[in-house]
Amino acid sequence: METKIAIVGAGASGLLAAKKLSESADMHVKLFEKGKQVGAKLRASGGGRANILNTDIRPCHYNRPDFMERLLARIGYAEVRDEFAAMGLRMSIDEEGRVYPATLYAPTVVNVLLEQLGSRVEVRCETPVRTLRQEDSRWRINDEPELFDRVILASGSPAGMIVKNQRGYNDYLTDLQIKRNPLIPSLTGFRMMAYPKLLFGCRVRANVRLLQHGRPVFEEFGEVIFKEDGISGIVVLNCSAHFNRLASKEDCEVSIDLLTGDGDTQSDRQLREHGSLSGILHPKLCELYAQQPFDLRDFRLKIAGTYGIESAQVCSGGICTEELTDRFELKRYPGLYAIGEMVDVDGVCGGYNLFFAFASALAATAGRGFYA
Ligand SMILES: Cc1cc2nc3c(=O)[nH]c(=O)nc-3n(C[C@H](O)[C@H](O)[C@H](O)COP(=O)(O)OP(=O)(O)OC[C@H]3O[C@@H](n4cnc5c(N)ncnc54)[C@H](O)[C@@H]3O)c2cc1C
């Protein structure tokens, strides 16, 4: 007999789950998507290039390392890469291990997934799931006439969405009383206190440290982008993921080493020999230094907070991992699965979040765990 499966959300995780289930002849899958098109966030990811994976996926890159350790023991970088390679997706890897489609065009990933769905998957766009009820051991979605044997929840998070679209997000979960941690924006820039506005528009490559009470919490090298009232860039987004994990946000600041890689005395020598820093610093930083000299190896900015969910790449929070089995099935609701960003697992910037979306889809649909 045919097994009827509903998937809520046609994003990165929902599309891959649908593809995997469509490989089995006895499955019929209905993919419910509230948006006009499938994979909207995936199409916009990585600045339109989709950084889908990273060659260095380890538990320490995530907020739930224990949970990730168990997942990675079964599904790691190679498994997800091979899955996409088997679909015909050519990939390219940059110097930092970030994996992109070789076209460097995010919609390629969506197209490859869509081409694989086949006739056993029915995609229903502009069909938001508003209610999900259990009737005996099966599931009813909205007022659909049919009941589903299994339901995969893959409806993501409101990260990166404009404010009006965030309201009521994932409300269909409320009646199920699944334990969820509050949603907090992650991978977002910092708003700063007493910020020198003249730096707006400046970009530097520097070593950046997140400090609390003057002690280092996290450190990374990368590009810092100075905005109107704060800073952004991959390295700053990663600092924000660590900032979000702090129990208290008190007395946090960022220290930027503007002379990363140079000798300690470079700025002194430059000043002595050339009478100016113009040859080694961005003009806006030179202007700031001229107004009031500061330590170029330890340029400090106090954190006022992060930018909101609308400018975040992911959310921290969501369905607690303790609610799930290792196969992403809800322990209290056999037959109901939750995958992707709606689970309280978030990673740093660099392909880690799409990896989790894809790996969780593979784990939930793998072998007998799903079909039994
Ligand atoms: C601007 C931006 C850039 C990013 N870049 C990267 C990157 O380069 N690399 C990386 O690893 N991560 C990146 N991310 C994060 C990554 O895109 C997400 O973590 C990933 O898409 C999550 O996949 P998902 O399937 O869980 O959710 P999504 O891809 O968000 O899919 C969820 C789907 O569910 C639908 N939905 C929601 N509610 C309902 C409902 N009630 N009924 C029906 N459908 C519903 C939504 O419309 C959506 O299509 C980026 C995020 C943003 C915002």
PDBQT file of the ligand as one rigid body, heavy atoms in Angstrom, charges set to zero:
ROOT
HETATM    1  C1  LIG A 401      20.351  36.032   3.102  1.00  0.00    +0.000 C 
HETATM    2  C2  LIG A 401      20.738  34.637   3.548  1.00  0.00    +0.000 A 
HETATM    3  C3  LIG A 401      21.879  34.046   3.062  1.00  0.00    +0.000 A 
HETATM    4  C4  LIG A 401      22.257  32.768   3.496  1.00  0.00    +0.000 A 
HETATM    5  N1  LIG A 401      23.366  32.201   2.997  1.00  0.00    +0.000 NA
HETATM    6  C5  LIG A 401      23.744  30.963   3.422  1.00  0.00    +0.000 A 
HETATM    7  C6  LIG A 401      24.889  30.315   2.857  1.00  0.00    +0.000 A 
HETATM    8  O1  LIG A 401      25.523  30.801   1.920  1.00  0.00    +0.000 OA
HETATM    9  N2  LIG A 401      25.236  29.099   3.373  1.00  0.00    +0.000 N 
HETATM   10  C7  LIG A 401      24.533  28.484   4.381  1.00  0.00    +0.000 A 
HETATM   11  O2  LIG A 401      24.910  27.392   4.819  1.00  0.00    +0.000 OA
HETATM   12  N3  LIG A 401      23.396  29.056   4.881  1.00  0.00    +0.000 NA
HETATM   13  C8  LIG A 401      22.998  30.259   4.418  1.00  0.00    +0.000 A 
HETATM   14  N4  LIG A 401      21.850  30.829   4.918  1.00  0.00    +0.000 N 
HETATM   15  C9  LIG A 401      21.019  30.028   5.843  1.00  0.00    +0.000 C 
HETATM   16  C10 LIG A 401      20.239  28.952   5.048  1.00  0.00    +0.000 C 
HETATM   17  O3  LIG A 401      19.674  29.547   3.897  1.00  0.00    +0.000 OA
HETATM   18  C11 LIG A 401      19.141  28.337   5.923  1.00  0.00    +0.000 C 
HETATM   19  O4  LIG A 401      19.714  27.852   7.105  1.00  0.00    +0.000 OA
HETATM   20  C12 LIG A 401      18.448  27.191   5.171  1.00  0.00    +0.000 C 
HETATM   21  O5  LIG A 401      17.774  27.680   4.028  1.00  0.00    +0.000 OA
HETATM   22  C13 LIG A 401      17.453  26.493   6.062  1.00  0.00    +0.000 C 
HETATM   23  O6  LIG A 401      16.797  25.517   5.325  1.00  0.00    +0.000 OA
HETATM   24  P1  LIG A 401      15.354  25.033   5.751  1.00  0.00    +0.000 P 
HETATM   25  O7  LIG A 401      14.897  24.044   4.768  1.00  0.00    +0.000 OA
HETATM   26  O8  LIG A 401      15.350  24.659   7.179  1.00  0.00    +0.000 OA
HETATM   27  O9  LIG A 401      14.451  26.353   5.687  1.00  0.00    +0.000 OA
HETATM   28  P2  LIG A 401      14.119  27.263   4.414  1.00  0.00    +0.000 P 
HETATM   29  O10 LIG A 401      15.096  27.077   3.344  1.00  0.00    +0.000 OA
HETATM   30  O11 LIG A 401      13.885  28.621   4.963  1.00  0.00    +0.000 OA
HETATM   31  O12 LIG A 401      12.727  26.656   3.915  1.00  0.00    +0.000 OA
HETATM   32  C14 LIG A 401      11.552  26.704   4.689  1.00  0.00    +0.000 C 
HETATM   33  C15 LIG A 401      10.373  26.799   3.745  1.00  0.00    +0.000 C 
HETATM   34  O13 LIG A 401       9.169  26.586   4.489  1.00  0.00    +0.000 OA
HETATM   35  C16 LIG A 401       8.188  27.480   4.018  1.00  0.00    +0.000 C 
HETATM   36  N5  LIG A 401       7.171  27.623   5.084  1.00  0.00    +0.000 N 
HETATM   37  C17 LIG A 401       7.304  28.253   6.274  1.00  0.00    +0.000 A 
HETATM   38  N6  LIG A 401       6.158  28.128   6.991  1.00  0.00    +0.000 NA
HETATM   39  C18 LIG A 401       5.315  27.388   6.241  1.00  0.00    +0.000 A 
HETATM   40  C19 LIG A 401       3.971  26.922   6.451  1.00  0.00    +0.000 A 
HETATM   41  N7  LIG A 401       3.293  27.181   7.571  1.00  0.00    +0.000 N 
HETATM   42  N8  LIG A 401       3.385  26.194   5.464  1.00  0.00    +0.000 NA
HETATM   43  C20 LIG A 401       4.071  25.914   4.316  1.00  0.00    +0.000 A 
HETATM   44  N9  LIG A 401       5.326  26.345   4.062  1.00  0.00    +0.000 NA
HETATM   45  C21 LIG A 401       5.938  27.060   5.024  1.00  0.00    +0.000 A 
HETATM   46  C22 LIG A 401       8.980  28.752   3.739  1.00  0.00    +0.000 C 
HETATM   47  O14 LIG A 401       8.284  29.599   2.861  1.00  0.00    +0.000 OA
HETATM   48  C23 LIG A 401      10.252  28.183   3.125  1.00  0.00    +0.000 C 
HETATM   49  O15 LIG A 401      10.174  28.041   1.733  1.00  0.00    +0.000 OA
HETATM   50  C24 LIG A 401      21.451  32.086   4.476  1.00  0.00    +0.000 A 
HETATM   51  C25 LIG A 401      20.274  32.688   4.941  1.00  0.00    +0.000 A 
HETATM   52  C26 LIG A 401      19.910  33.955   4.500  1.00  0.00    +0.000 A 
HETATM   53  C27 LIG A 401      18.642  34.576   5.021  1.00  0.00    +0.000 C 
ENDROOT
TORSDOF 0
